[in-house]
Amino acid sequence: MKKVLMCRPNYFRVDYSINPWMKIGSVNQPNAVVQWGKLVNEYQKLGLEVSIIDQVEKFPDMVFVADQGILIDNSTILLSRFRYQERKDESEVYSKWYQDNGYTVKRLPENLYFEGNGELQRWRDILLIGTGFRTTEHAAHTVGKILSREVMSLELIDERFYHLDTCLMVLNSDTVFYYPSAFSLKSISDLQSRIPNLVEINDQDVINFALNSVVVESTVVMQVGSIEMRAKINELGYRVIDLDVSEFIKAGGGAHCLTGYLSN
């Protein structure tokens, strides 16, 4: 990952509820701007090229760029199709930005729901895709066909962990961190049978959105206070940057949710 897309949270707030984290009126918006700025600054210090899209006032969740789509190659975006009406029109704003910046935009059929990198993580040549709350099983396998990759569909069963990036994080080609209680028994079995080093994290860290971290080469950008997972990552030779994005957790998102990938 060399390039990312971020959305400045000038109008970030919680004025509806579509996941259990969202408490209407809970966000300190000026504090959110400060937290977001620190995240952008850390990315730039890590050598990432950061592009910024302007937020549209009527779309408070537009700041969660990861949900908007996935990169097929370095010039094509597969646009998400949101399940909830509150977020559907965000896609048109992002579609215009992608096209204005030289990307080809592809779309899924209207009857399929898929919420981008909120639901998809790449492990080796396999696409790990969360299904159940926001993304349909059919959509997951359609994405696999479009990308010509094997899909491991992982059923999410705890509504708090409505996207895969809230309960699973790929560290590298051997190691994946996850929260077992978020998954069906079959999905746990599938992960255990394929991942060489599958690491469980505890209740405290998953609620702290530790799995919603961003891996940049040998560095992990993580929500401050994720003590046990931080120690495990350090033991594997990675450096951890602790950041506070707690204002965004009030809407059900962390550092990963705020980050759109513009390069593989």
Backbone as CSV, one residue per row, in Angstrom:
resi,resn,N_x,N_y,N_z,CA_x,CA_y,CA_z,C_x,C_y,C_z
1,MET,0.841,-1.191,0.000,0.000,0.000,0.000,0.875,1.240,0.000
2,LYS,0.698,2.073,-1.048,1.483,3.301,-1.161,0.619,4.552,-1.177
3,LYS,-0.648,4.386,-1.586,-1.534,5.540,-1.703,-2.855,5.244,-1.002
4,VAL,-3.394,6.262,-0.314,-4.681,6.103,0.358,-5.563,7.306,0.074
5,LEU,-6.860,7.088,0.230,-7.843,8.158,0.100,-8.506,8.363,1.449
6,MET,-8.606,9.620,1.879,-9.219,9.983,3.157,-10.276,11.063,2.909
7,CYS,-11.254,11.132,3.818,-12.317,12.128,3.722,-12.298,12.993,4.974
8,ARG,-12.000,14.273,4.809,-11.918,15.185,5.952,-13.292,15.289,6.622
9,PRO,-13.365,15.061,7.940,-14.664,14.927,8.623,-15.301,16.252,9.035
10,ASN,-15.453,17.162,8.080,-16.006,18.477,8.406,-17.459,18.408,8.856
11,TYR,-18.163,17.348,8.436,-19.573,17.212,8.783,-19.844,15.868,9.467
12,PHE,-18.838,15.306,10.078,-19.017,14.014,10.741,-19.860,14.169,11.999
13,ARG,-20.842,13.292,12.133,-21.750,13.298,13.281,-22.513,11.974,13.273
14,VAL,-23.276,11.744,14.306,-24.176,10.584,14.337,-25.592,11.111,14.484
15,ASP,-26.346,11.084,13.385,-27.738,11.526,13.467,-28.727,10.473,12.978
16,TYR,-28.263,9.229,12.852,-29.123,8.065,12.680,-28.360,6.875,13.230
17,SER,-29.020,5.730,13.334,-28.370,4.554,13.906,-28.602,3.344,13.024
18,ILE,-27.503,2.823,12.442,-27.596,1.622,11.608,-26.645,0.527,12.087
19,ASN,-26.027,0.737,13.245,-25.269,-0.322,13.910,-25.299,-0.046,15.418
20,PRO,-24.985,-1.041,16.248,-25.145,-0.874,17.699,-24.239,0.163,18.344
21,TRP,-23.190,0.597,17.641,-22.269,1.581,18.212,-22.811,3.001,18.126
22,MET,-23.750,3.227,17.222,-24.171,4.582,16.891,-25.164,5.117,17.911
23,LYS,-24.743,6.157,18.617,-25.592,6.860,19.573,-25.775,8.294,19.064
24,ILE,-27.004,8.623,18.707,-27.287,9.903,18.068,-26.823,11.069,18.956
25,GLY,-26.075,11.972,18.308,-25.597,13.157,19.002,-24.372,12.973,19.862
26,SER,-23.706,11.823,19.742,-22.610,11.503,20.663,-21.253,12.076,20.262
27,VAL,-21.110,12.504,19.027,-19.787,12.860,18.501,-19.393,14.300,18.850
28,ASN,-18.140,14.471,19.261,-17.525,15.791,19.383,-16.821,16.058,18.048
29,GLN,-17.484,16.809,17.179,-16.981,16.956,15.806,-15.625,17.658,15.719
30,PRO,-15.382,18.743,16.464,-14.040,19.344,16.411,-12.946,18.378,16.851
31,ASN,-13.235,17.560,17.854,-12.258,16.568,18.293,-12.024,15.517,17.220
32,ALA,-13.082,15.147,16.503,-12.941,14.187,15.404,-12.003,14.720,14.318
33,VAL,-12.108,15.999,14.013,-11.226,16.611,13.009,-9.772,16.518,13.450
34,VAL,-9.517,16.770,14.729,-8.152,16.694,15.259,-7.629,15.263,15.178
35,GLN,-8.440,14.301,15.597,-8.015,12.897,15.557,-7.722,12.461,14.130
36,TRP,-8.591,12.833,13.214,-8.403,12.493,11.798,-7.109,13.101,11.264
37,GLY,-6.834,14.352,11.626,-5.611,15.013,11.170,-4.362,14.305,11.651
38,LYS,-4.393,13.791,12.866,-3.241,13.052,13.392,-3.043,11.744,12.638
39,LEU,-4.146,11.089,12.259,-4.034,9.862,11.471,-3.420,10.147,10.102
40,VAL,-3.886,11.191,9.451,-3.316,11.579,8.159,-1.832,11.883,8.302
41,ASN,-1.463,12.601,9.345,-0.065,12.955,9.575,0.802,11.716,9.752
42,GLU,0.304,10.724,10.482,1.070,9.481,10.670,1.238,8.750,9.343
43,TYR,0.199,8.715,8.533,0.318,8.073,7.224,1.391,8.754,6.378
44,GLN,1.392,10.047,6.388,2.391,10.776,5.596,3.798,10.518,6.115
45,LYS,3.965,10.438,7.436,5.283,10.132,8.005,5.724,8.721,7.640
46,LEU,4.758,7.831,7.412,5.078,6.464,6.992,5.349,6.372,5.492
47,GLY,5.268,7.485,4.795,5.589,7.515,3.374,4.416,7.291,2.450
48,LEU,3.189,7.297,2.983,2.021,7.109,2.142,1.625,8.417,1.465
49,GLU,1.188,8.306,0.233,0.615,9.447,-0.475,-0.868,9.515,-0.105
50,VAL,-1.296,10.631,0.472,-2.665,10.761,0.961,-3.444,11.722,0.068
51,SER,-4.486,11.206,-0.586,-5.432,12.055,-1.315,-6.634,12.303,-0.421
52,ILE,-7.288,13.445,-0.608,-8.395,13.826,0.272,-9.611,14.204,-0.564
53,ILE,-10.750,13.624,-0.196,-12.018,13.962,-0.830,-12.813,14.838,0.138
54,ASP,-13.528,15.827,-0.402,-14.350,16.706,0.427,-15.629,15.988,0.845
55,GLN,-15.980,16.108,2.119,-17.204,15.499,2.600,-18.421,16.329,2.200
56,VAL,-19.478,15.638,1.820,-20.762,16.278,1.540,-21.561,16.300,2.843
57,GLU,-22.128,17.443,3.189,-22.718,17.635,4.519,-23.805,16.609,4.839
58,LYS,-24.587,16.199,3.871,-25.713,15.301,4.158,-25.296,13.837,4.312
59,PHE,-23.988,13.559,4.175,-23.498,12.192,4.301,-22.494,12.083,5.457
60,PRO,-22.959,11.970,6.696,-22.028,11.948,7.833,-21.106,10.734,7.853
61,ASP,-21.550,9.602,7.287,-20.722,8.390,7.275,-19.766,8.331,6.087
62,MET,-19.766,9.361,5.276,-18.886,9.397,4.107,-17.410,9.336,4.494
63,VAL,-17.104,9.644,5.767,-15.712,9.617,6.229,-15.133,8.202,6.222
64,PHE,-16.003,7.190,6.211,-15.520,5.808,6.262,-15.237,5.312,4.842
65,VAL,-14.086,5.725,4.350,-13.725,5.536,2.941,-13.536,4.059,2.596
66,ALA,-13.099,3.261,3.565,-12.859,1.842,3.284,-14.100,1.154,2.745
67,ASP,-15.273,1.628,3.150,-16.522,0.976,2.773,-16.945,1.253,1.335
68,GLN,-16.272,2.186,0.659,-16.787,2.690,-0.611,-16.525,1.782,-1.804
69,GLY,-15.555,0.890,-1.712,-15.253,0.015,-2.840,-13.914,-0.652,-2.653
70,ILE,-13.527,-1.449,-3.639,-12.233,-2.134,-3.593,-11.479,-1.907,-4.895
71,LEU,-10.193,-1.925,-4.775,-9.315,-1.777,-5.919,-9.192,-3.124,-6.626
72,ILE,-9.533,-3.156,-7.905,-9.341,-4.381,-8.688,-7.903,-4.443,-9.172
73,ASP,-7.454,-3.359,-9.747,-6.040,-3.170,-10.056,-5.754,-1.714,-9.714
74,ASN,-4.623,-1.209,-10.079,-4.289,0.152,-9.661,-4.991,1.240,-10.464
75,SER,-5.952,0.831,-11.327,-6.675,1.831,-12.111,-8.177,1.589,-12.155
76,THR,-8.655,0.566,-11.453,-10.081,0.217,-11.510,-10.633,-0.001,-10.108
77,ILE,-11.800,0.582,-9.846,-12.485,0.454,-8.567,-13.801,-0.294,-8.775
78,LEU,-14.036,-1.321,-7.952,-15.350,-1.955,-7.897,-16.130,-1.246,-6.799
79,LEU,-17.121,-0.492,-7.189,-17.866,0.356,-6.263,-18.775,-0.494,-5.367
80,SER,-18.891,-0.083,-4.132,-19.774,-0.781,-3.201,-21.242,-0.517,-3.550
81,ARG,-22.088,-1.408,-3.024,-23.526,-1.182,-3.081,-24.054,-1.355,-1.658
82,PHE,-24.414,-0.249,-1.025,-24.752,-0.259,0.395,-26.137,-0.842,0.650
83,ARG,-26.248,-1.535,1.787,-27.535,-2.117,2.168,-28.504,-1.048,2.691
84,TYR,-28.010,-0.099,3.479,-28.897,0.870,4.120,-29.077,2.116,3.258
85,GLN,-30.315,2.599,3.215,-30.654,3.768,2.413,-29.819,4.980,2.823
86,GLU,-29.510,5.092,4.124,-28.778,6.252,4.630,-27.413,6.427,3.959
87,ARG,-26.852,5.347,3.434,-25.504,5.430,2.879,-25.446,5.272,1.354
88,LYS,-26.540,4.887,0.745,-26.486,4.519,-0.678,-25.965,5.626,-1.572
89,ASP,-26.370,6.861,-1.330,-26.003,7.943,-2.242,-24.568,8.423,-2.074
90,GLU,-23.874,7.949,-1.021,-22.441,8.251,-0.903,-21.685,7.746,-2.129
91,SER,-22.163,6.635,-2.682,-21.445,5.984,-3.783,-21.292,6.892,-4.998
92,GLU,-22.298,7.732,-5.249,-22.210,8.599,-6.422,-21.142,9.670,-6.244
93,VAL,-20.979,10.159,-5.011,-19.929,11.148,-4.742,-18.556,10.514,-4.975
94,TYR,-18.390,9.305,-4.457,-17.107,8.625,-4.633,-16.874,8.210,-6.077
95,SER,-17.918,7.769,-6.753,-17.773,7.400,-8.158,-17.230,8.566,-8.976
96,LYS,-17.764,9.760,-8.728,-17.284,10.943,-9.451,-15.825,11.227,-9.121
97,TRP,-15.451,11.110,-7.818,-14.060,11.382,-7.451,-13.125,10.387,-8.143
98,TYR,-13.475,9.114,-8.096,-12.623,8.102,-8.726,-12.456,8.390,-10.219
99,GLN,-13.549,8.675,-10.888,-13.467,8.925,-12.326,-12.702,10.204,-12.635
100,ASP,-12.922,11.240,-11.834,-12.193,12.492,-12.048,-10.688,12.324,-11.834
101,ASN,-10.301,11.314,-11.080,-8.889,11.081,-10.790,-8.314,9.891,-11.566
102,GLY,-8.964,9.530,-12.644,-8.381,8.594,-13.595,-8.700,7.133,-13.373
103,TYR,-9.620,6.813,-12.457,-9.979,5.424,-12.200,-11.204,5.020,-13.022
104,THR,-11.200,3.791,-13.477,-12.382,3.204,-14.085,-13.255,2.629,-12.980
105,VAL,-14.548,2.899,-13.034,-15.465,2.436,-12.000,-16.338,1.308,-12.540
106,LYS,-16.346,0.200,-11.815,-17.244,-0.911,-12.123,-18.294,-1.008,-11.026
107,ARG,-19.473,-1.520,-11.386,-20.578,-1.625,-10.435,-21.105,-3.046,-10.368
108,LEU,-21.614,-3.387,-9.210,-22.275,-4.669,-9.005,-23.730,-4.579,-9.439
109,PRO,-24.362,-5.724,-9.743,-25.805,-5.704,-10.028,-26.592,-5.133,-8.858
110,GLU,-27.751,-4.570,-9.151,-28.528,-3.859,-8.136,-29.041,-4.746,-7.012
111,ASN,-29.166,-6.026,-7.249,-29.729,-6.909,-6.221,-28.681,-7.467,-5.267
112,LEU,-27.430,-7.012,-5.389,-26.352,-7.504,-4.537,-25.872,-6.400,-3.608
113,TYR,-25.600,-6.761,-2.353,-25.051,-5.808,-1.386,-23.632,-6.220,-1.017
114,PHE,-22.729,-5.239,-1.088,-21.321,-5.477,-0.753,-20.722,-4.156,-0.325
115,GLU,-20.002,-4.140,0.829,-19.551,-2.870,1.388,-18.030,-2.766,1.453
116,GLY,-17.405,-3.041,0.306,-16.018,-2.703,0.065,-15.007,-3.325,1.008
117,ASN,-13.973,-2.545,1.318,-12.912,-3.039,2.205,-13.341,-3.103,3.662
118,GLY,-14.553,-2.647,3.965,-15.110,-2.953,5.267,-15.361,-4.442,5.422
119,GLU,-15.606,-5.111,4.284,-15.948,-6.534,4.299,-14.879,-7.442,3.706
120,LEU,-13.888,-6.881,3.052,-12.919,-7.722,2.336,-11.507,-7.499,2.845
121,GLN,-10.807,-8.604,3.109,-9.371,-8.555,3.373,-8.700,-9.626,2.525
122,ARG,-7.540,-9.279,2.017,-6.796,-10.196,1.151,-5.782,-10.963,1.993
123,TRP,-5.831,-12.276,1.879,-4.837,-13.123,2.541,-4.260,-14.062,1.490
124,ARG,-2.955,-13.914,1.241,-2.319,-14.628,0.128,-3.144,-14.346,-1.132
125,ASP,-3.590,-15.377,-1.845,-4.398,-15.157,-3.050,-5.885,-15.338,-2.796
126,ILE,-6.268,-15.361,-1.535,-7.659,-15.604,-1.164,-8.300,-14.307,-0.681
127,LEU,-9.567,-14.127,-1.060,-10.333,-12.992,-0.563,-11.163,-13.453,0.629
128,LEU,-10.876,-12.898,1.802,-11.700,-13.145,2.979,-12.809,-12.102,2.967
129,ILE,-14.072,-12.543,2.906,-15.195,-11.609,2.793,-16.235,-11.922,3.868
130,GLY,-16.565,-10.906,4.658,-17.592,-11.048,5.685,-18.979,-10.968,5.082
131,THR,-19.875,-11.836,5.537,-21.252,-11.836,5.043,-22.219,-11.906,6.229
132,GLY,-23.457,-11.523,5.960,-24.488,-11.686,6.972,-25.258,-10.421,7.273
133,PHE,-24.575,-9.363,7.678,-25.263,-8.138,8.063,-25.327,-7.122,6.931
134,ARG,-24.234,-6.932,6.201,-24.184,-5.899,5.167,-23.923,-6.472,3.774
135,THR,-23.272,-7.612,3.716,-22.877,-8.198,2.437,-23.512,-9.574,2.286
136,THR,-24.076,-9.823,1.121,-24.725,-11.101,0.870,-23.725,-12.147,0.379
137,GLU,-24.077,-13.402,0.605,-23.236,-14.514,0.151,-23.046,-14.476,-1.364
138,HIS,-24.121,-14.227,-2.073,-24.049,-14.159,-3.539,-23.104,-13.055,-3.982
139,ALA,-23.183,-11.907,-3.306,-22.298,-10.793,-3.651,-20.842,-11.149,-3.420
140,ALA,-20.557,-11.850,-2.327,-19.175,-12.234,-2.019,-18.585,-13.075,-3.148
141,HIS,-19.345,-14.031,-3.630,-18.832,-14.900,-4.689,-18.794,-14.187,-6.040
142,THR,-19.679,-13.220,-6.224,-19.612,-12.399,-7.437,-18.337,-11.569,-7.453
143,VAL,-17.972,-11.003,-6.307,-16.723,-10.247,-6.198,-15.532,-11.151,-6.522
144,GLY,-15.557,-12.383,-6.027,-14.488,-13.322,-6.327,-14.345,-13.576,-7.814
145,LYS,-15.463,-13.703,-8.506,-15.414,-13.924,-9.956,-14.855,-12.706,-10.672
146,ILE,-15.254,-11.520,-10.240,-14.757,-10.296,-10.883,-13.252,-10.163,-10.699
147,LEU,-12.744,-10.521,-9.517,-11.313,-10.405,-9.234,-10.541,-11.668,-9.595
148,SER,-11.253,-12.709,-10.037,-10.633,-13.992,-10.386,-9.817,-14.548,-9.227
149,ARG,-10.437,-14.523,-8.030,-9.776,-15.014,-6.828,-10.716,-15.948,-6.064
150,GLU,-10.116,-16.901,-5.355,-10.882,-17.749,-4.463,-11.433,-16.899,-3.323
151,VAL,-12.669,-17.175,-2.919,-13.312,-16.463,-1.820,-13.510,-17.407,-0.637
152,MET,-13.134,-16.940,0.557,-13.532,-17.604,1.791,-14.596,-16.715,2.422
153,SER,-15.840,-17.155,2.314,-16.947,-16.400,2.866,-17.047,-16.675,4.361
154,LEU,-17.054,-15.615,5.166,-17.045,-15.740,6.618,-18.319,-15.122,7.183
155,GLU,-19.159,-15.962,7.772,-20.444,-15.495,8.276,-20.278,-14.787,9.618
156,LEU,-20.762,-13.548,9.675,-20.717,-12.752,10.897,-22.033,-12.917,11.649
157,ILE,-21.953,-13.138,12.964,-23.159,-13.467,13.724,-23.433,-12.534,14.903
158,ASP,-22.543,-11.590,15.165,-22.727,-10.637,16.258,-22.916,-9.258,15.642
159,GLU,-24.075,-8.650,15.846,-24.386,-7.407,15.149,-23.432,-6.261,15.484
160,ARG,-22.697,-6.354,16.578,-21.702,-5.328,16.886,-20.573,-5.343,15.860
161,PHE,-20.338,-6.514,15.292,-19.233,-6.689,14.346,-19.830,-6.966,12.975
162,TYR,-20.433,-5.923,12.456,-21.254,-5.975,11.244,-20.418,-6.002,9.971
163,HIS,-19.165,-5.572,10.061,-18.199,-5.628,8.961,-17.019,-6.493,9.372
164,LEU,-16.382,-7.119,8.401,-15.249,-7.994,8.705,-14.105,-7.241,9.362
165,ASP,-13.904,-5.973,8.986,-12.744,-5.254,9.526,-12.929,-4.815,10.975
166,THR,-14.072,-5.143,11.580,-14.231,-4.911,13.010,-13.833,-6.122,13.845
167,CYS,-13.664,-7.287,13.180,-13.433,-8.521,13.946,-12.340,-9.417,13.368
168,LEU,-11.640,-8.953,12.323,-10.536,-9.730,11.734,-9.544,-8.781,11.089
169,MET,-8.253,-9.082,11.262,-7.202,-8.282,10.635,-6.095,-9.186,10.130
170,VAL,-5.776,-9.068,8.854,-4.649,-9.799,8.273,-3.370,-9.033,8.556
171,LEU,-2.429,-9.684,9.234,-1.138,-9.046,9.501,-0.150,-9.323,8.375
172,ASN,-0.071,-10.579,7.970,0.844,-10.970,6.888,0.400,-12.316,6.319
173,SER,1.224,-12.932,5.508,0.824,-14.158,4.811,0.704,-15.368,5.724
174,ASP,1.166,-15.247,6.951,1.038,-16.340,7.915,0.046,-16.040,9.031
175,THR,-0.065,-14.788,9.423,-0.762,-14.431,10.660,-2.012,-13.601,10.406
176,VAL,-3.105,-14.055,11.012,-4.378,-13.333,10.992,-4.893,-13.248,12.427
177,PHE,-5.276,-12.053,12.858,-5.895,-11.851,14.162,-7.419,-11.847,13.994
178,TYR,-8.135,-12.440,14.957,-9.595,-12.437,14.847,-10.248,-12.592,16.209
179,TYR,-11.560,-12.333,16.238,-12.366,-12.460,17.443,-13.376,-13.576,17.189
180,PRO,-13.148,-14.771,17.711,-13.961,-15.940,17.344,-15.455,-15.762,17.541
181,SER,-15.878,-15.082,18.595,-17.304,-14.966,18.900,-18.085,-14.201,17.834
182,ALA,-17.387,-13.508,16.955,-18.067,-12.768,15.893,-18.474,-13.655,14.723
183,PHE,-17.963,-14.906,14.694,-18.118,-15.758,13.519,-18.937,-17.013,13.810
184,SER,-19.558,-17.540,12.764,-20.229,-18.829,12.874,-19.201,-19.926,13.100
185,LEU,-19.660,-21.054,13.610,-18.752,-22.178,13.870,-18.088,-22.664,12.579
186,LYS,-18.832,-22.704,11.499,-18.247,-23.129,10.224,-17.150,-22.172,9.781
187,SER,-17.379,-20.885,9.950,-16.370,-19.902,9.540,-15.114,-20.017,10.391
188,ILE,-15.281,-20.263,11.688,-14.118,-20.484,12.559,-13.338,-21.699,12.085
189,SER,-14.052,-22.765,11.762,-13.396,-23.989,11.283,-12.648,-23.729,9.987
190,ASP,-13.259,-22.974,9.076,-12.603,-22.659,7.796,-11.320,-21.870,8.027
191,LEU,-11.361,-20.889,8.914,-10.158,-20.107,9.216,-9.082,-20.983,9.848
192,GLN,-9.474,-21.815,10.777,-8.507,-22.680,11.472,-7.849,-23.665,10.520
193,SER,-8.567,-24.083,9.505,-8.025,-25.071,8.568,-7.074,-24.474,7.540
194,ARG,-7.123,-23.137,7.381,-6.325,-22.513,6.321,-5.211,-21.608,6.844
195,ILE,-5.447,-20.891,7.920,-4.492,-19.881,8.379,-3.440,-20.526,9.281
196,PRO,-2.157,-20.434,8.936,-1.123,-21.075,9.762,-1.055,-20.538,11.187
197,ASN,-1.171,-19.227,11.345,-1.078,-18.612,12.667,-2.305,-17.729,12.879
198,LEU,-3.357,-18.347,13.408,-4.613,-17.655,13.647,-4.659,-17.260,15.122
199,VAL,-4.656,-15.961,15.384,-4.478,-15.456,16.742,-5.784,-14.842,17.250
200,GLU,-6.269,-15.332,18.387,-7.472,-14.781,19.003,-7.144,-13.505,19.768
201,ILE,-8.086,-12.568,19.782,-7.923,-11.406,20.639,-9.064,-11.377,21.656
202,ASN,-8.870,-10.627,22.726,-9.824,-10.656,23.835,-10.948,-9.645,23.653
203,ASP,-11.946,-9.736,24.547,-13.120,-8.866,24.480,-12.736,-7.391,24.563
204,GLN,-11.834,-7.073,25.467,-11.468,-5.670,25.682,-10.883,-5.041,24.427
205,ASP,-10.001,-5.773,23.763,-9.355,-5.209,22.575,-10.304,-5.119,21.386
206,VAL,-11.185,-6.110,21.216,-12.090,-6.042,20.064,-13.074,-4.891,20.232
207,ILE,-13.539,-4.640,21.442,-14.440,-3.515,21.684,-13.709,-2.187,21.517
208,ASN,-12.396,-2.212,21.691,-11.559,-1.032,21.474,-11.178,-0.852,20.001
209,PHE,-11.759,-1.680,19.136,-11.521,-1.628,17.691,-10.062,-1.880,17.325
210,ALA,-9.409,-2.758,18.097,-8.021,-3.103,17.803,-7.880,-3.784,16.445
211,LEU,-8.893,-4.536,16.044,-8.809,-5.233,14.759,-9.078,-4.304,13.583
212,ASN,-9.516,-3.100,13.861,-9.735,-2.111,12.811,-8.484,-1.264,12.628
213,SER,-7.358,-1.949,12.585,-6.050,-1.305,12.450,-5.588,-1.344,10.999
214,VAL,-4.530,-0.606,10.716,-3.984,-0.520,9.359,-2.528,-0.954,9.382
215,VAL,-2.191,-1.907,8.511,-0.830,-2.418,8.411,-0.111,-1.722,7.262
216,VAL,0.990,-1.068,7.578,1.823,-0.417,6.558,3.216,-1.028,6.670
217,GLU,3.486,-2.015,5.824,4.749,-2.760,5.863,4.966,-3.340,7.255
218,SER,5.952,-2.890,8.008,6.237,-3.486,9.318,5.670,-2.663,10.476
219,THR,4.716,-1.786,10.165,4.102,-0.930,11.174,2.597,-1.151,11.198
220,VAL,2.021,-1.142,12.391,0.572,-1.260,12.541,0.060,-0.005,13.253
221,VAL,-0.875,0.679,12.611,-1.514,1.856,13.203,-2.769,1.368,13.931
222,MET,-2.800,1.553,15.252,-3.791,0.893,16.096,-4.405,1.867,17.095
223,GLN,-5.661,1.599,17.451,-6.336,2.393,18.480,-5.606,2.263,19.815
224,VAL,-5.328,3.382,20.433,-4.628,3.406,21.711,-5.418,2.620,22.756
225,GLY,-4.693,1.910,23.618,-5.322,1.150,24.682,-5.544,-0.317,24.386
226,SER,-5.117,-0.779,23.208,-5.284,-2.188,22.816,-4.077,-2.982,23.317
227,ILE,-4.053,-3.251,24.594,-2.825,-3.687,25.271,-2.376,-5.084,24.843
228,GLU,-3.260,-6.061,24.917,-2.844,-7.435,24.634,-2.489,-7.631,23.168
229,MET,-3.314,-7.096,22.273,-3.018,-7.253,20.853,-1.752,-6.503,20.467
230,ARG,-1.549,-5.346,21.055,-0.317,-4.594,20.798,0.906,-5.431,21.160
231,ALA,0.859,-6.099,22.311,1.985,-6.920,22.759,2.227,-8.079,21.802
232,LYS,1.148,-8.695,21.324,1.300,-9.823,20.408,1.906,-9.379,19.077
233,ILE,1.522,-8.215,18.610,2.076,-7.694,17.360,3.552,-7.349,17.536
234,ASN,3.895,-6.748,18.658,5.306,-6.461,18.948,6.139,-7.737,18.968
235,GLU,5.600,-8.802,19.551,6.312,-10.084,19.614,6.606,-10.638,18.227
236,LEU,5.782,-10.283,17.254,5.976,-10.746,15.881,6.901,-9.823,15.085
237,GLY,7.475,-8.833,15.755,8.474,-7.978,15.127,7.939,-6.728,14.472
238,TYR,6.690,-6.402,14.729,6.086,-5.211,14.138,6.102,-4.057,15.127
239,ARG,6.216,-2.852,14.576,6.103,-1.640,15.385,4.647,-1.205,15.418
240,VAL,4.189,-0.720,16.561,2.814,-0.244,16.696,2.810,1.260,16.938
241,ILE,1.987,1.964,16.185,1.723,3.375,16.435,0.350,3.468,17.067
242,ASP,0.289,3.952,18.308,-0.980,4.111,19.019,-1.592,5.463,18.672
243,LEU,-2.836,5.430,18.198,-3.559,6.661,17.887,-4.958,6.606,18.481
244,ASP,-5.508,7.746,18.793,-6.858,7.819,19.321,-7.814,8.255,18.214
245,VAL,-8.703,7.353,17.808,-9.770,7.692,16.861,-11.127,7.389,17.502
246,SER,-11.224,7.627,18.800,-12.401,7.242,19.573,-13.680,7.946,19.139
247,GLU,-13.572,9.154,18.571,-14.784,9.823,18.091,-15.451,9.023,16.980
248,PHE,-14.646,8.349,16.170,-15.190,7.582,15.046,-15.729,6.222,15.499
249,ILE,-15.180,5.704,16.585,-15.713,4.467,17.161,-17.165,4.668,17.591
250,LYS,-17.527,5.891,17.943,-18.911,6.187,18.322,-19.885,5.951,17.166
251,ALA,-19.362,5.858,15.958,-20.189,5.555,14.787,-19.914,4.156,14.252
252,GLY,-19.039,3.411,14.945,-18.764,2.040,14.531,-17.593,1.886,13.585
253,GLY,-16.637,2.825,13.619,-15.482,2.736,12.727,-14.200,3.162,13.402
254,GLY,-13.078,2.633,12.921,-11.762,2.992,13.432,-10.842,3.414,12.314
255,ALA,-9.542,3.253,12.527,-8.546,3.718,11.556,-8.729,3.052,10.191
256,HIS,-8.974,1.740,10.197,-9.136,1.045,8.917,-10.357,1.555,8.160
257,CYS,-11.452,1.781,8.875,-12.666,2.279,8.227,-12.439,3.637,7.562
258,LEU,-11.556,4.433,8.133,-11.306,5.779,7.624,-10.380,5.811,6.414
259,THR,-9.878,4.643,6.014,-8.779,4.578,5.047,-9.176,3.823,3.786
260,GLY,-9.129,4.515,2.662,-9.386,3.866,1.381,-8.082,3.561,0.675
261,TYR,-7.962,2.346,0.146,-6.725,1.940,-0.518,-6.771,2.325,-1.992
262,LEU,-5.742,3.047,-2.445,-5.641,3.454,-3.850,-4.501,2.746,-4.576
263,SER,-3.836,1.851,-3.873,-2.802,1.030,-4.512,-2.702,-0.290,-3.765
264,ASN,-2.335,-1.350,-4.501,-2.163,-2.667,-3.872,-0.713,-2.870,-3.452
